[in-house]
């Protein structure tokens, strides 16, 4: 199966479904976006210290620390209360607080969004201050705790050394006691060095601070309507294609009369519009009548049965129009030809090489026609001057004078040994099950399928006011055409 056939099967049969699947999400997203209140964003910039993270993992850890401090329920509630804002605390923490790092640096952006720009600015300032104080308290409290523990150990060891020094002074010959005293002095010296290093680290350690206070936002944040609509339309289209594919798998179709004819192995005879189907005398009906005659003459048929592949179209008017076009008498009774514009041919005939040619125009079989000319109503016209091109006979052909055309549903007999051929009228989409049913009909009846005619889609019912607005007039019924009675717009006889 070709890709264009797949696209045609989905678009021609399920275009309304695809349109609905695309339009409904677009309308829904547009409505929801329009209902969303405008939000303003205030952003504060914080530096967490003088130590630059050495890797992205350390930078992420710094961001996580700030986020954990900013999204605490106690801190968030205190900030909202200070700003005089009454918000849902859970929603505010989950959607209105955003923390982001700047690369792998120790600089962090704390952003607060709210539909009130003043509330956003004030809450952001309070939360940034709270985060900085918490970071500094954590760092300073750690150093203080380390120094306190170090000092306590030095005091304890100093007291122990004083007692041991008194014993060593009273026993100067005790070498073991002197060695213990020397070892205790070394431990005290080590703790004293650690205390000095902690004091140096405390002096070099930079404190967290707010380096950029939040400003009053003047413009609301973008709602990203274009991106949302594009994503909604794409998802709707994918959903529509999925539904259409499932439906097409369950009930497969064939798009277009040419593909139906290729599936059946028969030619496409042409195309008819709605006016032709209503029985109007149009050039298309006359051309189709000629093609039916040629098909019948080629296949040796005496009757052609019209079959609507959908089983919903009225074909009586079309059959009557085709029969009328087949058996319309010529103006001179000689079965002449008519032109492309549908004008009567009068006494037109061909003069080929000086002789009256009854076989029609030369040159169709590839032979030269150097001295061809027209005789129109007794006046000669050169072929080079552009005579009317002949497209169909204006009278019955003697080789097949008894060709009949009927809708299949109105055929109540098969005349003797006359052969019957089936011509299928196919719309833009035909179900495979209907094609299979027609093939079964052809095999069971012995009537060959000789051609396919393309017809427009079945027109859905429209209200009367819509028909009047569009200037649409309902076609006359077969009974009206047969009796010639005139009816008003409601179908009553006049």
C-alpha positions as semicolon CSV with decimal commas, in nm:
position;residue;x (nm);y (nm);z (nm)
1;X;0,000;0,000;0,000
2;X;0,139;0,342;-0,099
3;X;0,177;0,625;0,150
4;X;-0,049;0,855;-0,054
5;X;-0,323;0,593;-0,042
6;X;-0,290;0,568;0,336
7;X;-0,316;0,947;0,365
8;X;-0,615;0,956;0,131
9;X;-0,792;0,680;0,325
10;X;-0,750;0,870;0,651
11;X;-0,825;1,219;0,520
12;X;-1,119;1,150;0,288
13;X;-1,309;0,926;0,526
14;X;-1,212;1,070;0,864
15;X;-1,139;1,435;0,793
16;X;-1,422;1,543;1,023
17;X;-1,286;1,325;1,305
18;X;-0,936;1,466;1,259
19;X;-1,073;1,821;1,254
20;X;-1,267;1,760;1,577
21;X;-0,965;1,600;1,747
22;X;-0,754;1,903;1,658
23;X;-1,011;2,177;1,722
24;X;-1,142;2,051;2,058
25;X;-0,802;2,061;2,236
26;X;-0,726;2,397;2,079
27;X;-1,053;2,542;2,203
28;X;-1,010;2,386;2,547
29;X;-0,655;2,513;2,588
30;X;-0,753;2,857;2,460
31;X;-1,039;2,873;2,712
32;X;-0,821;2,755;3,002
33;X;-0,539;2,992;2,909
34;X;-0,779;3,284;2,886
35;X;-0,922;3,197;3,229
36;X;-0,580;3,182;3,395
37;X;-0,500;3,501;3,590
38;X;-0,189;3,692;3,496
39;X;0,110;3,617;3,719
40;X;0,403;3,842;3,808
41;X;0,750;3,714;3,895
42;X;0,998;3,872;4,138
43;X;1,352;3,734;4,155
44;X;1,625;3,772;4,420
45;X;1,988;3,667;4,363
46;X;2,176;3,499;4,649
47;X;2,543;3,407;4,687
48;X;2,582;3,118;4,927
49;X;2,950;3,175;5,016
50;X;3,297;3,228;4,882
51;X;3,366;2,862;4,808
52;X;3,306;2,784;4,439
53;X;3,165;2,432;4,374
54;X;3,423;2,209;4,210
55;X;3,171;2,000;4,014
56;X;2,815;2,006;3,887
57;X;2,718;1,769;4,168
58;X;2,838;2,019;4,429
59;X;2,653;2,300;4,248
60;X;2,333;2,093;4,246
61;X;2,379;2,030;4,616
62;X;2,397;2,406;4,681
63;X;2,077;2,460;4,479
64;X;1,903;2,179;4,666
65;X;2,006;2,333;4,998
66;X;1,860;2,671;4,907
67;X;1,542;2,510;4,771
68;X;1,498;2,307;5,088
69;X;1,530;2,619;5,302
70;X;1,297;2,830;5,080
71;X;1,020;2,571;5,047
72;X;0,994;2,495;5,417
73;X;0,636;2,533;5,535
74;X;0,736;2,745;5,832
75;X;0,946;2,986;5,627
76;X;0,683;3,011;5,349
77;X;0,399;3,069;5,594
78;X;0,602;3,335;5,778
79;X;0,678;3,514;5,448
80;X;0,313;3,507;5,333
81;X;0,197;3,633;5,669
82;X;0,450;3,919;5,665
83;X;0,329;4,015;5,314
84;X;-0,037;4,005;5,423
85;X;-0,126;3,750;5,157
86;X;-0,377;3,468;5,206
87;X;-0,271;3,184;4,975
88;X;-0,302;2,808;4,975
89;X;0,029;2,711;5,132
90;X;0,064;2,378;4,951
91;X;-0,010;2,527;4,608
92;X;0,216;2,822;4,679
93;X;0,511;2,601;4,774
94;X;0,464;2,359;4,481
95;X;0,404;2,605;4,197
96;X;0,504;2,959;4,299
97;X;0,855;2,907;4,442
98;X;1,129;2,840;4,187
99;X;1,500;2,800;4,271
100;X;1,762;2,785;3,997
101;X;2,139;2,791;3,985
102;X;2,358;2,990;3,747
103;X;2,578;2,725;3,592
104;X;2,812;2,561;3,843
105;X;2,862;2,876;4,053
106;X;2,752;2,941;4,409
107;X;2,503;3,208;4,290
108;X;2,136;3,113;4,316
109;X;1,818;3,279;4,182
110;X;1,510;3,263;4,405
111;X;1,191;3,349;4,210
112;X;0,841;3,400;4,351
113;X;0,532;3,427;4,127
114;X;0,193;3,568;4,225
115;X;-0,097;3,745;4,062
116;X;-0,021;4,047;4,283
117;X;0,319;4,202;4,195
118;X;0,359;4,362;4,540
119;X;0,303;4,030;4,714
120;X;0,553;3,859;4,484
121;X;0,819;4,120;4,558
122;X;0,769;4,124;4,935
123;X;0,753;3,746;4,976
124;X;1,064;3,705;4,764
125;X;1,257;3,956;4,975
126;X;1,152;3,790;5,303
127;X;1,230;3,439;5,181
128;X;1,570;3,543;5,046
129;X;1,660;3,699;5,382
130;X;1,543;3,388;5,566
131;X;1,749;3,160;5,340
132;X;2,064;3,371;5,388
133;X;2,024;3,374;5,768
134;X;1,971;2,999;5,775
135;X;2,281;2,932;5,562
136;X;2,495;3,159;5,780
137;X;2,360;3,007;6,099
138;X;2,442;2,659;5,976
139;X;2,798;2,754;5,879
140;X;2,876;2,959;6,192
141;X;2,714;2,711;6,426
142;X;2,937;2,437;6,286
143;X;3,253;2,639;6,345
144;X;3,142;2,738;6,693
145;X;3,065;2,380;6,780
146;X;3,408;2,268;6,655
147;X;3,590;2,538;6,849
148;X;3,393;2,463;7,164
149;X;3,472;2,093;7,144
150;X;3,840;2,169;7,077
151;X;3,865;2,409;7,373
152;X;3,699;2,161;7,606
153;X;3,947;1,892;7,506
154;X;4,243;2,127;7,559
155;X;4,116;2,219;7,908
156;X;4,068;1,853;8,001
157;X;4,411;1,757;7,878
158;X;4,570;2,056;8,055
159;X;4,417;1,952;8,387
160;X;4,535;1,597;8,337
161;X;4,885;1,724;8,251
162;X;4,900;1,933;8,572
163;X;4,828;1,629;8,789
164;X;5,076;1,416;8,596
165;X;5,338;1,695;8,621
166;X;5,314;1,696;9,000
167;X;5,369;1,320;9,010
168;X;5,661;1,345;8,767
169;X;5,820;1,618;8,984
170;X;5,802;1,394;9,293
171;X;5,943;1,090;9,104
172;X;6,215;1,223;8,874
173;X;6,366;0,876;8,830
174;X;6,037;0,726;8,691
175;X;6,110;0,710;8,317
176;X;5,764;0,577;8,227
177;X;5,590;0,866;8,395
178;X;5,818;1,112;8,219
179;X;5,732;0,954;7,880
180;X;5,357;0,980;7,948
181;X;5,398;1,344;8,038
182;X;5,583;1,412;7,711
183;X;5,311;1,237;7,507
184;X;5,039;1,437;7,680
185;X;5,221;1,759;7,592
186;X;5,224;1,654;7,225
187;X;4,847;1,590;7,222
188;X;4,780;1,928;7,380
189;X;4,998;2,089;7,113
190;X;4,801;1,916;6,836
191;X;4,466;2,039;6,970
192;X;4,608;2,387;6,999
193;X;4,710;2,376;6,629
194;X;4,361;2,255;6,527
195;X;4,209;2,548;6,715
196;X;4,432;2,790;6,525
197;X;4,331;2,640;6,190
198;X;3,958;2,666;6,278
199;X;4,002;3,030;6,367
200;X;4,177;3,095;6,034
201;X;3,899;2,913;5,844
202;X;3,633;3,116;6,025
203;X;3,811;3,433;5,922
204;X;3,839;3,329;5,557
205;X;3,489;3,183;5,522
206;X;3,254;3,416;5,328
207;X;2,900;3,453;5,456
208;X;2,589;3,406;5,239
209;X;2,422;3,729;5,133
210;X;2,160;3,874;4,898
211;X;2,350;4,040;4,616
212;X;2,042;4,150;4,415
213;X;1,719;4,256;4,584
214;X;1,391;4,165;4,406
215;X;1,245;4,449;4,200
216;X;0,879;4,530;4,151
217;X;0,760;4,334;3,840
218;X;0,587;4,556;3,585
219;X;0,483;4,299;3,323
220;X;0,305;3,968;3,376
221;X;0,469;3,643;3,278
222;X;0,395;3,503;2,935
223;X;0,130;3,232;2,934
224;X;0,309;3,050;2,650
225;X;-0,018;3,029;2,457
226;X;0,151;2,955;2,124
227;X;0,349;2,663;2,263
228;X;0,048;2,524;2,447
229;X;-0,178;2,551;2,142
230;X;0,084;2,391;1,918
231;X;0,132;2,100;2,158
232;X;-0,245;2,059;2,203
233;X;-0,305;2,058;1,827
234;X;-0,025;1,807;1,770
235;X;-0,151;1,574;2,043
236;X;-0,507;1,606;1,911
237;X;-0,390;1,522;1,559
238;X;-0,200;1,218;1,685
239;X;-0,506;1,103;1,879
240;X;-0,728;1,155;1,573
241;X;-0,491;0,961;1,348
242;X;-0,480;0,680;1,605
243;X;-0,861;0,661;1,624
244;X;-0,894;0,682;1,245
245;X;-0,631;0,410;1,201
246;X;-0,816;0,180;1,438
247;X;-1,146;0,248;1,260
248;X;-0,981;0,199;0,920
249;X;-0,834;-0,130;1,038
250;X;-1,175;-0,252;1,151
251;X;-1,361;-0,122;0,841
252;X;-1,108;-0,072;0,558
253;X;-1,188;0,159;0,267
254;X;-1,053;0,242;-0,079
255;X;-1,012;0,616;-0,156
256;X;-1,129;0,743;-0,493
257;X;-1,280;0,589;-0,803
258;X;-0,940;0,534;-0,978
259;X;-0,823;0,309;-0,695
260;X;-1,157;0,126;-0,696
261;X;-1,120;0,064;-1,068
262;X;-0,763;-0,061;-1,023
263;X;-0,880;-0,295;-0,748
264;X;-1,152;-0,433;-0,975
265;X;-0,932;-0,439;-1,285
266;X;-1,170;-0,224;-1,492
267;X;-1,130;0,125;-1,646
268;X;-1,251;0,452;-1,498
269;X;-1,512;0,590;-1,738
270;X;-1,519;0,947;-1,613
271;X;-1,664;1,179;-1,354
272;X;-2,017;1,308;-1,294
273;X;-2,123;1,592;-1,068
274;X;-2,443;1,637;-0,868
275;X;-2,621;1,813;-1,154
276;X;-2,549;1,516;-1,379
277;X;-2,686;1,274;-1,121
278;X;-3,008;1,475;-1,101
279;X;-3,081;1,397;-1,467
280;X;-2,993;1,733;-1,620
281;X;-2,888;1,732;-1,986
282;X;-2,524;1,830;-1,958
283;X;-2,223;1,769;-2,184
284;X;-2,087;1,531;-1,918
285;X;-2,397;1,310;-1,945
286;X;-2,368;1,301;-2,324
287;X;-1,999;1,213;-2,300
288;X;-2,076;0,942;-2,046
289;X;-2,348;0,801;-2,275
290;X;-2,091;0,772;-2,556
291;X;-1,850;0,592;-2,327
292;X;-2,123;0,355;-2,214
293;X;-2,201;0,279;-2,579
294;X;-1,836;0,214;-2,656
295;X;-1,800;-0,013;-2,353
296;X;-2,117;-0,201;-2,445
297;X;-2,006;-0,239;-2,806
298;X;-1,664;-0,365;-2,700
299;X;-1,803;-0,617;-2,450
300;X;-2,108;-0,714;-2,659
301;X;-2,358;-0,594;-2,399
302;X;-2,723;-0,510;-2,448
303;X;-2,794;-0,372;-2,100
304;X;-2,590;-0,176;-1,849
305;X;-2,686;-0,190;-1,481
306;X;-2,593;0,113;-1,272
307;X;-2,488;0,027;-0,919
308;X;-2,416;0,277;-0,644
309;X;-2,129;0,140;-0,437
310;X;-2,274;0,309;-0,126
311;X;-2,629;0,194;-0,198
312;X;-2,771;0,537;-0,108
313;X;-2,792;0,735;-0,432
314;X;-3,099;0,760;-0,653
315;X;-2,994;0,654;-1,003
316;X;-3,326;0,659;-1,190
317;X;-3,280;1,019;-1,309
318;X;-2,926;0,948;-1,426
319;X;-3,033;0,635;-1,614
320;X;-3,312;0,830;-1,784
321;X;-3,070;1,107;-1,882
322;X;-2,821;0,858;-2,025
323;X;-3,093;0,680;-2,222
324;X;-3,216;1,010;-2,359
325;X;-2,860;1,105;-2,461
326;X;-2,812;0,766;-2,628
327;X;-3,129;0,771;-2,838
328;X;-3,157;1,144;-2,911
329;X;-3,229;1,180;-3,289
330;X;-3,000;1,392;-3,504
331;X;-3,116;1,705;-3,678
332;X;-3,086;1,555;-4,026
333;X;-3,173;1,201;-3,920
334;X;-2,837;1,077;-4,040
335;X;-2,680;1,019;-3,704
336;X;-2,423;1,295;-3,738
337;X;-2,191;1,429;-3,471
338;X;-2,215;1,707;-3,218
339;X;-1,940;1,943;-3,105
340;X;-1,770;1,993;-2,774
341;X;-1,992;2,286;-2,693
342;X;-2,306;2,073;-2,731
343;X;-2,430;2,256;-3,043
344;X;-2,617;2,061;-3,308
345;X;-2,408;1,943;-3,599
346;X;-2,671;2,008;-3,868
347;X;-2,549;1,861;-4,196
348;X;-2,186;1,840;-4,092
349;X;-1,977;1,568;-4,255
350;X;-1,617;1,498;-4,342
351;X;-1,464;1,539;-4,686
352;X;-1,145;1,328;-4,694
353;X;-0,910;1,366;-4,997
354;X;-1,195;1,501;-5,200
355;X;-1,437;1,222;-5,112
356;X;-1,727;1,228;-4,875
357;X;-1,600;1,029;-4,575
358;X;-1,870;0,857;-4,374
359;X;-1,628;0,706;-4,127
360;X;-1,566;1,020;-3,930
361;X;-1,249;1,228;-3,902
362;X;-0,926;1,086;-4,037
363;X;-0,601;1,103;-3,850
364;X;-0,725;0,917;-3,538
365;X;-0,547;0,603;-3,659
366;X;-0,224;0,786;-3,729
367;X;-0,279;0,841;-4,105
368;X;-0,233;1,179;-4,269
369;X;-0,533;1,391;-4,342
370;X;-0,389;1,655;-4,569
371;X;-0,699;1,746;-4,770
372;X;-0,955;1,712;-4,493
373;X;-1,212;1,986;-4,464
374;X;-1,552;2,045;-4,312
375;X;-1,878;2,075;-4,498
376;X;-2,105;2,266;-4,259
377;X;-2,454;2,351;-4,386
378;X;-2,326;2,344;-4,742
379;X;-2,019;2,562;-4,681
380;X;-1,664;2,422;-4,684
381;X;-1,423;2,494;-4,399
382;X;-1,060;2,389;-4,391
383;X;-0,953;2,152;-4,118
384;X;-0,662;2,384;-4,044
385;X;-0,907;2,664;-3,970
386;X;-1,013;2,488;-3,650
387;X;-1,341;2,298;-3,708
388;X;-1,547;2,177;-3,413
389;X;-1,397;1,868;-3,255
390;X;-1,633;1,573;-3,257
391;X;-1,685;1,396;-2,927
392;X;-1,995;1,176;-2,951
393;X;-2,252;1,051;-3,203
394;X;-2,579;1,235;-3,203
395;X;-2,780;0,930;-3,296
396;X;-2,792;0,559;-3,224
397;X;-2,518;0,344;-3,371
398;X;-2,655;0,076;-3,600
399;X;-2,424;-0,190;-3,456
400;X;-2,575;-0,153;-3,108
401;X;-2,918;0,007;-3,141
402;X;-3,082;-0,162;-2,841
403;X;-2,854;-0,059;-2,553
404;X;-3,047;-0,006;-2,228
405;X;-2,933;0,154;-1,906
406;X;-3,114;0,088;-1,579
407;X;-3,038;0,113;-1,208
408;X;-2,978;-0,233;-1,071
409;X;-3,261;-0,202;-0,821
410;X;-3,512;-0,129;-1,100
411;X;-3,413;-0,415;-1,329
412;X;-3,698;-0,664;-1,316
413;X;-3,597;-0,867;-1,617
414;X;-3,305;-0,969;-1,833
415;X;-3,408;-0,959;-2,196
416;X;-3,351;-1,299;-2,355
417;X;-2,988;-1,361;-2,432
418;X;-2,892;-0,993;-2,401
419;X;-2,579;-0,957;-2,197
420;X;-2,575;-0,731;-1,892
421;X;-2,274;-0,536;-1,769
422;X;-2,233;-0,354;-1,438
423;X;-2,109;0,003;-1,411
424;X;-2,024;0,112;-1,055
425;X;-2,074;0,465;-0,930
426;X;-1,806;0,531;-0,665
427;X;-1,773;0,832;-0,439
428;X;-1,453;0,968;-0,283
429;X;-1,442;0,675;-0,040
430;X;-1,566;0,319;-0,090
431;X;-1,569;0,044;0,169
432;X;-1,384;-0,273;0,087
433;X;-1,683;-0,477;0,204
434;X;-1,901;-0,311;-0,063
435;X;-1,642;-0,378;-0,333
436;X;-1,626;-0,742;-0,227
437;X;-2,007;-0,764;-0,234
438;X;-2,015;-0,630;-0,590
439;X;-1,748;-0,877;-0,696
440;X;-1,959;-1,157;-0,547
441;X;-2,263;-1,021;-0,734
442;X;-2,068;-1,022;-1,060
443;X;-1,947;-1,377;-1,007
444;X;-2,286;-1,514;-0,904
445;X;-2,483;-1,344;-1,183
446;X;-2,224;-1,375;-1,457
447;X;-2,255;-1,007;-1,531
448;X;-1,912;-0,851;-1,578
449;X;-1,811;-0,525;-1,413
450;X;-1,715;-0,310;-1,711
451;X;-1,629;0,028;-1,558
452;X;-1,630;0,271;-1,266
453;X;-1,771;0,624;-1,270
454;X;-1,655;0,881;-1,014
455;X;-1,935;1,071;-0,841
456;X;-1,928;1,334;-0,564
457;X;-1,976;1,266;-0,196
458;X;-2,331;1,216;-0,076
459;X;-2,465;1,550;0,039
460;X;-2,569;1,545;0,400
461;X;-2,905;1,678;0,510
462;X;-2,913;2,049;0,572
463;X;-3,185;2,263;0,734
464;X;-3,424;2,439;0,501
465;X;-3,297;2,780;0,608
466;X;-2,942;2,678;0,515
467;X;-3,058;2,556;0,176
468;X;-3,244;2,883;0,114
469;X;-2,939;3,085;0,223
470;X;-2,717;2,891;-0,015
471;X;-2,971;2,904;-0,297
472;X;-3,000;2,524;-0,311
473;X;-3,314;2,386;-0,471
474;X;-3,408;2,027;-0,405
475;X;-3,395;1,816;-0,723
476;X;-3,720;1,697;-0,867
477;X;-3,819;1,342;-0,787
478;X;-3,840;1,071;-1,050
479;X;-4,221;1,094;-1,043
480;X;-4,203;1,467;-1,111
481;X;-3,968;1,414;-1,404
482;X;-4,182;1,137;-1,550
483;X;-4,514;1,325;-1,522
484;X;-4,375;1,672;-1,589
485;X;-4,589;1,811;-1,305
486;X;-4,474;2,126;-1,133
487;X;-4,435;2,130;-0,757
488;X;-4,378;2,406;-0,510
489;X;-4,096;2,412;-0,255
490;X;-4,290;2,185;-0,013
491;X;-4,363;1,918;-0,275
492;X;-4,731;2,007;-0,331
493;X;-4,866;2,002;-0,684
494;X;-4,950;2,334;-0,841
